[in-house]
């Protein structure tokens, strides 16, 4: 079975690494972490992501630009705001996005 690809965007390297690690704890998921808008756009353009997690630190301007770009390329992409709360909340957010 192919893993669900999840793009994680954050501005804090340590937090981003933790979120990527937590996502990758699920054997059915594969997370790619990006710190900048440019990295995120490049990753999105080359991989088939099902979910995008936007973490804390992504300002409104970046969020708007990324959302517009991602939805234009893939109108079915699920974009989730994630501001922390532990691995249980993180998993619940991803499962909810995937069920829509």
N, C-alpha and C positions, 0 to 999 in steps of 0.2 A: 504494500500500500504506500502511496506517495504521501510525504509529509505536507501538512498545510504550512505554506510560507507566510511568515508574519514580519512586517517591517516595523521596527521600533525606532522612534525618533526622540531624542532627548538632547539636552545641552550640558549635562553634567556627566563626565566620563565614568565615574564610579557608580552612579545610580543607573546609567545606561547598561553598564556591564552586569549589574545585579539583575535588572529586568530581563535582559537577554538570557542570562543563566536560568532564571526562574521559568521563563517561557520554554526553554530547551529541556527543562526537567520533564515535560510531557513528551513521551516518545513519538507522538503523532504530529508534533509541531517543530518547525525550524525557524528561529528568529535571526534576523539580520539587523544589527544596530548601526545607526547613523547619527553623527553629532551635528552635521550641518545640513542646510537645505539642499546644497549642491550634491552632497553624498546621497541624500535620500532620493533625489530626483534621478540620479544616475542608477541607483540600485533598482528603483521602481521601473525604470525604462528597460532593464535587462532581466528582471525576474518576474514570475507570475505570483504576486502576493495576493492573498485573500483578505488579509486584515492589516490595517495600519494602526499602530498605537502611538498616539502623540503624548509625550510626557511633559512634565513640568519644565518650564523654562522656554518652551516654544511660544514666542510672542504672537499676538493676534495677526500681525502683518505676515509673518512666516506661515502661520496656520492657514490663513486665507489663500495665500499663493500656492501652498502645497495641496490644499483641498481642491482648488480649481484645477491644478495640473493633474492630480490623481484621478478625479472624477471624469475629466476629459478623456484620459487614456483608458480608464476602466469605470464605466458608470455603475458597476455592481460592487465596487470596492467598499469594504466596511471600514470606516474610520472611527476609532474609539479614543476618547480622552482618558488618559490614565495619569493620575496624580499621586499614586502610592496607595498604601493600605494593605500591603502584604500579598503573599502568593495566592491566598484563597480568593481575594477580590479580583486579582489579576486574571486568574483562571476563569472566574465567573464572567468577567467582562468579555473575554475572548469567546467563551462558549456562547454567550448571548449574541455576540456579533455574528458568529458562524451560523446560528440558528435562524437568523432573519433572512 
